[in-house]
């Protein structure tokens, strides 16, 4: 599924299990807004959105996560892989992620560079 990050439109993906993810571009800064749940059924949309985000040229990219109700370890892994794919001194900022995200990052990727958690 292609997520139109360069447009004003947004994508929402409901799953058979009832999980739903909405991803849309941020209007005030380079990045994406994610709302809902990131799990096995919504992960392809999440990966596509992060892939498109990583291709942007700005030095600081944002992922607004304040409205996420769930993200699994695989979804956090996608964030790590996105941060690692950024060339140079580019930074991925996770804005208001769910409480488990910093814990997962500290547990599996302590000291990871290229990613910052903003409360």
MODELLER restraints for C-alpha pairs under 7 A, 6 or more apart:
rsr = mdl.restraints
at = mdl.atoms
rsr.add(forms.Gaussian(group=physical.xy_distance, feature=features.Distance(at['CA:1:A'], at['CA:45:A']), mean=6.17, stdev=0.5))
rsr.add(forms.Gaussian(group=physical.xy_distance, feature=features.Distance(at['CA:2:A'], at['CA:48:A']), mean=6.61, stdev=0.5))
rsr.add(forms.Gaussian(group=physical.xy_distance, feature=features.Distance(at['CA:3:A'], at['CA:11:A']), mean=6.31, stdev=0.5))
rsr.add(forms.Gaussian(group=physical.xy_distance, feature=features.Distance(at['CA:3:A'], at['CA:48:A']), mean=6.50, stdev=0.5))
rsr.add(forms.Gaussian(group=physical.xy_distance, feature=features.Distance(at['CA:3:A'], at['CA:49:A']), mean=5.74, stdev=0.5))
rsr.add(forms.Gaussian(group=physical.xy_distance, feature=features.Distance(at['CA:4:A'], at['CA:10:A']), mean=6.70, stdev=0.5))
rsr.add(forms.Gaussian(group=physical.xy_distance, feature=features.Distance(at['CA:5:A'], at['CA:24:A']), mean=6.21, stdev=0.5))
rsr.add(forms.Gaussian(group=physical.xy_distance, feature=features.Distance(at['CA:5:A'], at['CA:25:A']), mean=5.03, stdev=0.5))
rsr.add(forms.Gaussian(group=physical.xy_distance, feature=features.Distance(at['CA:6:A'], at['CA:25:A']), mean=6.85, stdev=0.5))
rsr.add(forms.Gaussian(group=physical.xy_distance, feature=features.Distance(at['CA:8:A'], at['CA:25:A']), mean=6.92, stdev=0.5))
rsr.add(forms.Gaussian(group=physical.xy_distance, feature=features.Distance(at['CA:9:A'], at['CA:24:A']), mean=6.82, stdev=0.5))
rsr.add(forms.Gaussian(group=physical.xy_distance, feature=features.Distance(at['CA:10:A'], at['CA:23:A']), mean=5.95, stdev=0.5))
rsr.add(forms.Gaussian(group=physical.xy_distance, feature=features.Distance(at['CA:10:A'], at['CA:24:A']), mean=4.49, stdev=0.5))
rsr.add(forms.Gaussian(group=physical.xy_distance, feature=features.Distance(at['CA:11:A'], at['CA:22:A']), mean=5.60, stdev=0.5))
rsr.add(forms.Gaussian(group=physical.xy_distance, feature=features.Distance(at['CA:11:A'], at['CA:23:A']), mean=5.60, stdev=0.5))
rsr.add(forms.Gaussian(group=physical.xy_distance, feature=features.Distance(at['CA:11:A'], at['CA:24:A']), mean=6.53, stdev=0.5))
rsr.add(forms.Gaussian(group=physical.xy_distance, feature=features.Distance(at['CA:12:A'], at['CA:20:A']), mean=6.81, stdev=0.5))
rsr.add(forms.Gaussian(group=physical.xy_distance, feature=features.Distance(at['CA:12:A'], at['CA:21:A']), mean=5.45, stdev=0.5))
rsr.add(forms.Gaussian(group=physical.xy_distance, feature=features.Distance(at['CA:12:A'], at['CA:22:A']), mean=4.19, stdev=0.5))
rsr.add(forms.Gaussian(group=physical.xy_distance, feature=features.Distance(at['CA:12:A'], at['CA:23:A']), mean=6.54, stdev=0.5))
rsr.add(forms.Gaussian(group=physical.xy_distance, feature=features.Distance(at['CA:13:A'], at['CA:20:A']), mean=5.44, stdev=0.5))
rsr.add(forms.Gaussian(group=physical.xy_distance, feature=features.Distance(at['CA:13:A'], at['CA:21:A']), mean=5.30, stdev=0.5))
rsr.add(forms.Gaussian(group=physical.xy_distance, feature=features.Distance(at['CA:13:A'], at['CA:22:A']), mean=6.52, stdev=0.5))
rsr.add(forms.Gaussian(group=physical.xy_distance, feature=features.Distance(at['CA:13:A'], at['CA:42:A']), mean=6.54, stdev=0.5))
rsr.add(forms.Gaussian(group=physical.xy_distance, feature=features.Distance(at['CA:14:A'], at['CA:20:A']), mean=4.26, stdev=0.5))
rsr.add(forms.Gaussian(group=physical.xy_distance, feature=features.Distance(at['CA:14:A'], at['CA:21:A']), mean=6.64, stdev=0.5))
rsr.add(forms.Gaussian(group=physical.xy_distance, feature=features.Distance(at['CA:15:A'], at['CA:41:A']), mean=5.80, stdev=0.5))
rsr.add(forms.Gaussian(group=physical.xy_distance, feature=features.Distance(at['CA:15:A'], at['CA:42:A']), mean=6.87, stdev=0.5))
rsr.add(forms.Gaussian(group=physical.xy_distance, feature=features.Distance(at['CA:19:A'], at['CA:37:A']), mean=6.00, stdev=0.5))
rsr.add(forms.Gaussian(group=physical.xy_distance, feature=features.Distance(at['CA:20:A'], at['CA:36:A']), mean=5.50, stdev=0.5))
rsr.add(forms.Gaussian(group=physical.xy_distance, feature=features.Distance(at['CA:20:A'], at['CA:37:A']), mean=5.79, stdev=0.5))
rsr.add(forms.Gaussian(group=physical.xy_distance, feature=features.Distance(at['CA:20:A'], at['CA:42:A']), mean=6.92, stdev=0.5))
rsr.add(forms.Gaussian(group=physical.xy_distance, feature=features.Distance(at['CA:21:A'], at['CA:34:A']), mean=6.98, stdev=0.5))
rsr.add(forms.Gaussian(group=physical.xy_distance, feature=features.Distance(at['CA:21:A'], at['CA:35:A']), mean=5.74, stdev=0.5))
rsr.add(forms.Gaussian(group=physical.xy_distance, feature=features.Distance(at['CA:21:A'], at['CA:36:A']), mean=4.62, stdev=0.5))
rsr.add(forms.Gaussian(group=physical.xy_distance, feature=features.Distance(at['CA:21:A'], at['CA:37:A']), mean=5.42, stdev=0.5))
rsr.add(forms.Gaussian(group=physical.xy_distance, feature=features.Distance(at['CA:21:A'], at['CA:38:A']), mean=6.64, stdev=0.5))
rsr.add(forms.Gaussian(group=physical.xy_distance, feature=features.Distance(at['CA:21:A'], at['CA:42:A']), mean=6.25, stdev=0.5))
rsr.add(forms.Gaussian(group=physical.xy_distance, feature=features.Distance(at['CA:22:A'], at['CA:34:A']), mean=5.68, stdev=0.5))
rsr.add(forms.Gaussian(group=physical.xy_distance, feature=features.Distance(at['CA:22:A'], at['CA:35:A']), mean=5.09, stdev=0.5))
rsr.add(forms.Gaussian(group=physical.xy_distance, feature=features.Distance(at['CA:22:A'], at['CA:36:A']), mean=6.36, stdev=0.5))
rsr.add(forms.Gaussian(group=physical.xy_distance, feature=features.Distance(at['CA:23:A'], at['CA:32:A']), mean=6.63, stdev=0.5))
rsr.add(forms.Gaussian(group=physical.xy_distance, feature=features.Distance(at['CA:23:A'], at['CA:33:A']), mean=5.59, stdev=0.5))
rsr.add(forms.Gaussian(group=physical.xy_distance, feature=features.Distance(at['CA:23:A'], at['CA:34:A']), mean=4.64, stdev=0.5))
rsr.add(forms.Gaussian(group=physical.xy_distance, feature=features.Distance(at['CA:23:A'], at['CA:35:A']), mean=6.59, stdev=0.5))
rsr.add(forms.Gaussian(group=physical.xy_distance, feature=features.Distance(at['CA:24:A'], at['CA:32:A']), mean=5.60, stdev=0.5))
rsr.add(forms.Gaussian(group=physical.xy_distance, feature=features.Distance(at['CA:24:A'], at['CA:33:A']), mean=5.36, stdev=0.5))
rsr.add(forms.Gaussian(group=physical.xy_distance, feature=features.Distance(at['CA:24:A'], at['CA:34:A']), mean=6.82, stdev=0.5))
rsr.add(forms.Gaussian(group=physical.xy_distance, feature=features.Distance(at['CA:25:A'], at['CA:31:A']), mean=5.96, stdev=0.5))
rsr.add(forms.Gaussian(group=physical.xy_distance, feature=features.Distance(at['CA:25:A'], at['CA:32:A']), mean=4.37, stdev=0.5))
rsr.add(forms.Gaussian(group=physical.xy_distance, feature=features.Distance(at['CA:25:A'], at['CA:33:A']), mean=6.01, stdev=0.5))
rsr.add(forms.Gaussian(group=physical.xy_distance, feature=features.Distance(at['CA:26:A'], at['CA:32:A']), mean=5.09, stdev=0.5))
rsr.add(forms.Gaussian(group=physical.xy_distance, feature=features.Distance(at['CA:26:A'], at['CA:33:A']), mean=5.94, stdev=0.5))
rsr.add(forms.Gaussian(group=physical.xy_distance, feature=features.Distance(at['CA:30:A'], at['CA:61:A']), mean=5.45, stdev=0.5))
rsr.add(forms.Gaussian(group=physical.xy_distance, feature=features.Distance(at['CA:30:A'], at['CA:62:A']), mean=6.19, stdev=0.5))
rsr.add(forms.Gaussian(group=physical.xy_distance, feature=features.Distance(at['CA:31:A'], at['CA:53:A']), mean=6.53, stdev=0.5))
rsr.add(forms.Gaussian(group=physical.xy_distance, feature=features.Distance(at['CA:31:A'], at['CA:61:A']), mean=5.22, stdev=0.5))
rsr.add(forms.Gaussian(group=physical.xy_distance, feature=features.Distance(at['CA:31:A'], at['CA:62:A']), mean=4.36, stdev=0.5))
rsr.add(forms.Gaussian(group=physical.xy_distance, feature=features.Distance(at['CA:31:A'], at['CA:63:A']), mean=5.60, stdev=0.5))
rsr.add(forms.Gaussian(group=physical.xy_distance, feature=features.Distance(at['CA:32:A'], at['CA:62:A']), mean=6.40, stdev=0.5))
rsr.add(forms.Gaussian(group=physical.xy_distance, feature=features.Distance(at['CA:32:A'], at['CA:63:A']), mean=5.07, stdev=0.5))
rsr.add(forms.Gaussian(group=physical.xy_distance, feature=features.Distance(at['CA:32:A'], at['CA:64:A']), mean=6.17, stdev=0.5))
rsr.add(forms.Gaussian(group=physical.xy_distance, feature=features.Distance(at['CA:33:A'], at['CA:63:A']), mean=5.91, stdev=0.5))
rsr.add(forms.Gaussian(group=physical.xy_distance, feature=features.Distance(at['CA:33:A'], at['CA:64:A']), mean=4.61, stdev=0.5))
rsr.add(forms.Gaussian(group=physical.xy_distance, feature=features.Distance(at['CA:33:A'], at['CA:65:A']), mean=6.42, stdev=0.5))
rsr.add(forms.Gaussian(group=physical.xy_distance, feature=features.Distance(at['CA:34:A'], at['CA:64:A']), mean=6.20, stdev=0.5))
rsr.add(forms.Gaussian(group=physical.xy_distance, feature=features.Distance(at['CA:34:A'], at['CA:65:A']), mean=5.57, stdev=0.5))
rsr.add(forms.Gaussian(group=physical.xy_distance, feature=features.Distance(at['CA:34:A'], at['CA:67:A']), mean=6.80, stdev=0.5))
rsr.add(forms.Gaussian(group=physical.xy_distance, feature=features.Distance(at['CA:34:A'], at['CA:68:A']), mean=6.42, stdev=0.5))
rsr.add(forms.Gaussian(group=physical.xy_distance, feature=features.Distance(at['CA:35:A'], at['CA:65:A']), mean=6.85, stdev=0.5))
rsr.add(forms.Gaussian(group=physical.xy_distance, feature=features.Distance(at['CA:35:A'], at['CA:67:A']), mean=4.72, stdev=0.5))
rsr.add(forms.Gaussian(group=physical.xy_distance, feature=features.Distance(at['CA:35:A'], at['CA:68:A']), mean=4.73, stdev=0.5))
rsr.add(forms.Gaussian(group=physical.xy_distance, feature=features.Distance(at['CA:36:A'], at['CA:67:A']), mean=6.44, stdev=0.5))
rsr.add(forms.Gaussian(group=physical.xy_distance, feature=features.Distance(at['CA:36:A'], at['CA:68:A']), mean=4.74, stdev=0.5))
rsr.add(forms.Gaussian(group=physical.xy_distance, feature=features.Distance(at['CA:36:A'], at['CA:69:A']), mean=5.50, stdev=0.5))
rsr.add(forms.Gaussian(group=physical.xy_distance, feature=features.Distance(at['CA:36:A'], at['CA:70:A']), mean=6.91, stdev=0.5))
rsr.add(forms.Gaussian(group=physical.xy_distance, feature=features.Distance(at['CA:37:A'], at['CA:68:A']), mean=5.88, stdev=0.5))
rsr.add(forms.Gaussian(group=physical.xy_distance, feature=features.Distance(at['CA:37:A'], at['CA:69:A']), mean=5.63, stdev=0.5))
rsr.add(forms.Gaussian(group=physical.xy_distance, feature=features.Distance(at['CA:37:A'], at['CA:70:A']), mean=4.67, stdev=0.5))
rsr.add(forms.Gaussian(group=physical.xy_distance, feature=features.Distance(at['CA:37:A'], at['CA:71:A']), mean=5.94, stdev=0.5))
rsr.add(forms.Gaussian(group=physical.xy_distance, feature=features.Distance(at['CA:38:A'], at['CA:70:A']), mean=5.98, stdev=0.5))
rsr.add(forms.Gaussian(group=physical.xy_distance, feature=features.Distance(at['CA:38:A'], at['CA:71:A']), mean=4.57, stdev=0.5))
rsr.add(forms.Gaussian(group=physical.xy_distance, feature=features.Distance(at['CA:38:A'], at['CA:72:A']), mean=6.38, stdev=0.5))
rsr.add(forms.Gaussian(group=physical.xy_distance, feature=features.Distance(at['CA:38:A'], at['CA:75:A']), mean=6.13, stdev=0.5))
rsr.add(forms.Gaussian(group=physical.xy_distance, feature=features.Distance(at['CA:39:A'], at['CA:71:A']), mean=6.11, stdev=0.5))
rsr.add(forms.Gaussian(group=physical.xy_distance, feature=features.Distance(at['CA:39:A'], at['CA:72:A']), mean=5.61, stdev=0.5))
rsr.add(forms.Gaussian(group=physical.xy_distance, feature=features.Distance(at['CA:39:A'], at['CA:75:A']), mean=6.70, stdev=0.5))
rsr.add(forms.Gaussian(group=physical.xy_distance, feature=features.Distance(at['CA:43:A'], at['CA:75:A']), mean=6.76, stdev=0.5))
rsr.add(forms.Gaussian(group=physical.xy_distance, feature=features.Distance(at['CA:47:A'], at['CA:78:A']), mean=6.62, stdev=0.5))
rsr.add(forms.Gaussian(group=physical.xy_distance, feature=features.Distance(at['CA:50:A'], at['CA:82:A']), mean=6.52, stdev=0.5))
rsr.add(forms.Gaussian(group=physical.xy_distance, feature=features.Distance(at['CA:54:A'], at['CA:82:A']), mean=6.28, stdev=0.5))
rsr.add(forms.Gaussian(group=physical.xy_distance, feature=features.Distance(at['CA:54:A'], at['CA:86:A']), mean=6.37, stdev=0.5))
rsr.add(forms.Gaussian(group=physical.xy_distance, feature=features.Distance(at['CA:59:A'], at['CA:90:A']), mean=4.48, stdev=0.5))
rsr.add(forms.Gaussian(group=physical.xy_distance, feature=features.Distance(at['CA:59:A'], at['CA:91:A']), mean=6.21, stdev=0.5))
rsr.add(forms.Gaussian(group=physical.xy_distance, feature=features.Distance(at['CA:60:A'], at['CA:90:A']), mean=5.77, stdev=0.5))
rsr.add(forms.Gaussian(group=physical.xy_distance, feature=features.Distance(at['CA:60:A'], at['CA:91:A']), mean=4.83, stdev=0.5))
rsr.add(forms.Gaussian(group=physical.xy_distance, feature=features.Distance(at['CA:60:A'], at['CA:92:A']), mean=6.04, stdev=0.5))
rsr.add(forms.Gaussian(group=physical.xy_distance, feature=features.Distance(at['CA:61:A'], at['CA:91:A']), mean=6.23, stdev=0.5))
rsr.add(forms.Gaussian(group=physical.xy_distance, feature=features.Distance(at['CA:61:A'], at['CA:92:A']), mean=4.95, stdev=0.5))
rsr.add(forms.Gaussian(group=physical.xy_distance, feature=features.Distance(at['CA:61:A'], at['CA:93:A']), mean=6.06, stdev=0.5))
rsr.add(forms.Gaussian(group=physical.xy_distance, feature=features.Distance(at['CA:62:A'], at['CA:92:A']), mean=5.89, stdev=0.5))
rsr.add(forms.Gaussian(group=physical.xy_distance, feature=features.Distance(at['CA:62:A'], at['CA:93:A']), mean=4.77, stdev=0.5))
rsr.add(forms.Gaussian(group=physical.xy_distance, feature=features.Distance(at['CA:62:A'], at['CA:94:A']), mean=6.05, stdev=0.5))
rsr.add(forms.Gaussian(group=physical.xy_distance, feature=features.Distance(at['CA:62:A'], at['CA:95:A']), mean=6.79, stdev=0.5))
rsr.add(forms.Gaussian(group=physical.xy_distance, feature=features.Distance(at['CA:63:A'], at['CA:93:A']), mean=6.20, stdev=0.5))
rsr.add(forms.Gaussian(group=physical.xy_distance, feature=features.Distance(at['CA:63:A'], at['CA:94:A']), mean=4.99, stdev=0.5))
rsr.add(forms.Gaussian(group=physical.xy_distance, feature=features.Distance(at['CA:63:A'], at['CA:95:A']), mean=5.89, stdev=0.5))
rsr.add(forms.Gaussian(group=physical.xy_distance, feature=features.Distance(at['CA:64:A'], at['CA:94:A']), mean=6.30, stdev=0.5))
rsr.add(forms.Gaussian(group=physical.xy_distance, feature=features.Distance(at['CA:64:A'], at['CA:95:A']), mean=4.76, stdev=0.5))
rsr.add(forms.Gaussian(group=physical.xy_distance, feature=features.Distance(at['CA:64:A'], at['CA:96:A']), mean=6.58, stdev=0.5))
rsr.add(forms.Gaussian(group=physical.xy_distance, feature=features.Distance(at['CA:65:A'], at['CA:94:A']), mean=6.86, stdev=0.5))
rsr.add(forms.Gaussian(group=physical.xy_distance, feature=features.Distance(at['CA:65:A'], at['CA:95:A']), mean=5.78, stdev=0.5))
rsr.add(forms.Gaussian(group=physical.xy_distance, feature=features.Distance(at['CA:65:A'], at['CA:96:A']), mean=5.43, stdev=0.5))
rsr.add(forms.Gaussian(group=physical.xy_distance, feature=features.Distance(at['CA:65:A'], at['CA:97:A']), mean=4.69, stdev=0.5))
rsr.add(forms.Gaussian(group=physical.xy_distance, feature=features.Distance(at['CA:66:A'], at['CA:95:A']), mean=6.98, stdev=0.5))
rsr.add(forms.Gaussian(group=physical.xy_distance, feature=features.Distance(at['CA:66:A'], at['CA:96:A']), mean=4.83, stdev=0.5))
rsr.add(forms.Gaussian(group=physical.xy_distance, feature=features.Distance(at['CA:66:A'], at['CA:97:A']), mean=5.67, stdev=0.5))
rsr.add(forms.Gaussian(group=physical.xy_distance, feature=features.Distance(at['CA:66:A'], at['CA:98:A']), mean=6.90, stdev=0.5))
rsr.add(forms.Gaussian(group=physical.xy_distance, feature=features.Distance(at['CA:68:A'], at['CA:98:A']), mean=6.56, stdev=0.5))
rsr.add(forms.Gaussian(group=physical.xy_distance, feature=features.Distance(at['CA:76:A'], at['CA:101:A']), mean=6.71, stdev=0.5))
rsr.add(forms.Gaussian(group=physical.xy_distance, feature=features.Distance(at['CA:83:A'], at['CA:91:A']), mean=6.90, stdev=0.5))
rsr.add(forms.Gaussian(group=physical.xy_distance, feature=features.Distance(at['CA:83:A'], at['CA:92:A']), mean=5.73, stdev=0.5))
rsr.add(forms.Gaussian(group=physical.xy_distance, feature=features.Distance(at['CA:83:A'], at['CA:114:A']), mean=5.42, stdev=0.5))
rsr.add(forms.Gaussian(group=physical.xy_distance, feature=features.Distance(at['CA:83:A'], at['CA:115:A']), mean=5.86, stdev=0.5))
rsr.add(forms.Gaussian(group=physical.xy_distance, feature=features.Distance(at['CA:84:A'], at['CA:114:A']), mean=6.71, stdev=0.5))
rsr.add(forms.Gaussian(group=physical.xy_distance, feature=features.Distance(at['CA:90:A'], at['CA:114:A']), mean=6.57, stdev=0.5))
rsr.add(forms.Gaussian(group=physical.xy_distance, feature=features.Distance(at['CA:91:A'], at['CA:114:A']), mean=4.78, stdev=0.5))
rsr.add(forms.Gaussian(group=physical.xy_distance, feature=features.Distance(at['CA:91:A'], at['CA:115:A']), mean=5.69, stdev=0.5))
rsr.add(forms.Gaussian(group=physical.xy_distance, feature=features.Distance(at['CA:92:A'], at['CA:114:A']), mean=6.08, stdev=0.5))
rsr.add(forms.Gaussian(group=physical.xy_distance, feature=features.Distance(at['CA:92:A'], at['CA:115:A']), mean=4.74, stdev=0.5))
rsr.add(forms.Gaussian(group=physical.xy_distance, feature=features.Distance(at['CA:92:A'], at['CA:116:A']), mean=6.28, stdev=0.5))
rsr.add(forms.Gaussian(group=physical.xy_distance, feature=features.Distance(at['CA:93:A'], at['CA:115:A']), mean=5.83, stdev=0.5))
rsr.add(forms.Gaussian(group=physical.xy_distance, feature=features.Distance(at['CA:93:A'], at['CA:116:A']), mean=4.80, stdev=0.5))
rsr.add(forms.Gaussian(group=physical.xy_distance, feature=features.Distance(at['CA:93:A'], at['CA:117:A']), mean=5.91, stdev=0.5))
rsr.add(forms.Gaussian(group=physical.xy_distance, feature=features.Distance(at['CA:93:A'], at['CA:118:A']), mean=6.77, stdev=0.5))
rsr.add(forms.Gaussian(group=physical.xy_distance, feature=features.Distance(at['CA:94:A'], at['CA:116:A']), mean=6.09, stdev=0.5))
rsr.add(forms.Gaussian(group=physical.xy_distance, feature=features.Distance(at['CA:94:A'], at['CA:117:A']), mean=4.83, stdev=0.5))
rsr.add(forms.Gaussian(group=physical.xy_distance, feature=features.Distance(at['CA:94:A'], at['CA:118:A']), mean=5.91, stdev=0.5))
rsr.add(forms.Gaussian(group=physical.xy_distance, feature=features.Distance(at['CA:95:A'], at['CA:117:A']), mean=6.30, stdev=0.5))
rsr.add(forms.Gaussian(group=physical.xy_distance, feature=features.Distance(at['CA:95:A'], at['CA:118:A']), mean=4.87, stdev=0.5))
rsr.add(forms.Gaussian(group=physical.xy_distance, feature=features.Distance(at['CA:95:A'], at['CA:119:A']), mean=6.29, stdev=0.5))
rsr.add(forms.Gaussian(group=physical.xy_distance, feature=features.Distance(at['CA:96:A'], at['CA:118:A']), mean=5.88, stdev=0.5))
rsr.add(forms.Gaussian(group=physical.xy_distance, feature=features.Distance(at['CA:96:A'], at['CA:119:A']), mean=4.73, stdev=0.5))
